[in-house]
Amino acid sequence: YETAPLELHLDPLTREDATSYLTAMVGAEAAEGAIDHLEERGLGGLWRNPQTLNLVVDVVAKGTLPTSKGALFAEATKLMRTEHREEKADTPFALLAEDDVLDAAGAAFATMILTGKEAISRKVQVADGDIPLAEAARLPGAGALPDILGSRLFSGVFDDRFSYDHRAIGEFLGARWLARQADTPRKQR
């Protein structure tokens, strides 16, 4: 290129930014209480990141405040993994148990992260940066993967390709799935 590219850097949100956003979503009292609660527990970094701040909003709106980063992600995944539309109550996804959904998502996310791939693909001809759905669904606990790609845990990337909606949630569920696979002392070592 003839000119240098414009380079932008995102700064973390300030306390005022986070409080303003939370206030608009859950009210002033709940916003201040949530920020104070997180800071008292050394979790101030959660509101500095816009993506995790959205998770905080969902959990605070439910009426609970996390005591750890893991608790925030556990509550957020419970909210993200459920079907909220009544007209979809009879779909295969809506009928799945929580562990089935979280195991399948965790298998997909762990595979993506460990292989450096970008997405799970339903296509027959899979791009180099993708994992075929048929292969990912064969992992332990991942049989429900085809049914959960439309959940809020996943984001449609483009053209029958799916990735995690939140990288941090992907890492959390991927680690959860990996830990569940360590079912013998040898695997745990």
N, C-alpha and C positions, 0 to 999 in steps of 0.2 A: 504494500500500500504506500501511497505517496505521503500520507500523514500518519503520525503515531496514533494508535487507538486511544480512545478515551477510557481511562481506568477509573473505576469507582470503587469505593470501599464503604461497607455498611458498618456503622458504629452500633454498639449495643444500645438498646433502649435505655433512657434515663428513668429514674423513679417517677418523675413527673409524666413522662410518656406512658409508662405502664399504668399508672394510676388513672390517667385521663381515659385510656382505652378501657380499662376495667370498669371505671365509673359509668361509661356509656353502655356497657354490657350488663353489669350487675348492680349498679347503684354506688353512691359515694361511700356509704358506711361499709358495705361488703368489700369494696375495692381496697380501702385503707386497711381493713382487717386482714384481707388476704395478703397484701404486701408485707405488713408487719409480721404476720404468721410465718411467711416464707423466710423473711430475714432472720427472725429469732431462731430458726432451725438451720441457718447457714445455706438456705436455698435461694438466695437472692438472684443467682444466675438464671433461675427458671423464668423470671419475669423480664430479664434483659434480652432474651431471644424471642422474637415475634412468634415463631412457630410453637415454642413451648408455652408462651403466654396464652395462645389460643387453647391449649390443653388445660391450662389453669382456669380459664374462663368456663369451660365446659364442666370441670369438676366443682368449681365454686358455685356455679349456677345450680348444681345438684344439691348443694348444701353441705358439702364436706370439704375439709382442707387437708391436703396431704402433709404427712409428717416426714416424708423422705421423697427423694426423686423416684425411687422404685414404687412407692405408694401412689404418686401422681400418675405414673405410667400405667400401673395396674388399674386404677380407677378410669383413666382415659380409655384404655383398651376395652374395658367393660362397656363404656358408652359407645365406642366406635364399632364394636363387634355386633351390636344388636340391630335388628331391623326395626325401624320406627314407623314405617308406613303400614297401616292396617290392611290395605289392599294387597300387600305382599305377604300376609301371614301364612299362606300355604306354600310358599316357595321352599325349595330344598334348603336354602340358606337360613331362613327363619326357623326351620325345624331342627337345626343343628344344635348340639350341646356346646356350651362355652369352651370346654377343653378341645373339642373337635375343631372349632374355628381358630382358636389361638394356636393350637399345634400346627395346623395346616399353614397358617400365615407365618408362624415362626420358622417352619421348614423352608418356605419360599424365601423369606428375608435372610435367613442364615446362608442359604445357598447363594443368593445374589451378592451378599456382602463378602463371603469367603472366596467367591470366584471372580469378584470384580465386575460382574455382569450388571447391566442396566435394568433389565426387565424380564418378566415372565411373559412368554408369547404363546398365543393360541394358534398362530399361523403354522402352516405345514413347512414352509420355507422360512426358517428362522434366521434373523440377522446375526452377525458375529457377536454383538454385544448382548444377546438375549439367551434365555434358557427356555427350551421347549416345555410347555405346560405338561405334556405327557411324561417327560423325564422328572420334573419337579414333583409331580403328583405321586410318583412311586416311592418317594422318601418316607421313612417311618412317620406315621401320623398325618401325612399330607394328602390322604385320599379325598378329603373334602375340598381341596384347593379349587377345582373347577367351579364349585358352588359359591365360593366366597370372594371371588375376584370382583364382584359388584358391590362389596361391602365398603364402608368408609375407611377400612384399614388400608385399602388399595386405592391408587389413583390411576385412572386410565391415561397412559402416556400418549399413545397414538396407534391407530390401526391394530386393534386387538393385542396391545402390549400393556402390561400392568406393572407398577412399581409401588413401593411404599408411599403412603401419603405424607408421613413424617419420618425422617431418617432416624430420629431418636426412638420412635416407637418400633421401627424396623429392627434397630439394634437390641432393644429391650426384648421383643418377642423372639428374635433370633437367638439371643443368649438363653432365654427361657427354654426354647426348644432344644438347644444343645445340652443344657443341664439335664433335661428330662431323658436324653439319650444315654447319659452316663449312668447306666443302671446296674453296673457291676463295679466292684472295687478297682479292677484293672482299668476300666474305662474312666473311672473317676481320677485315677492317677494320671 
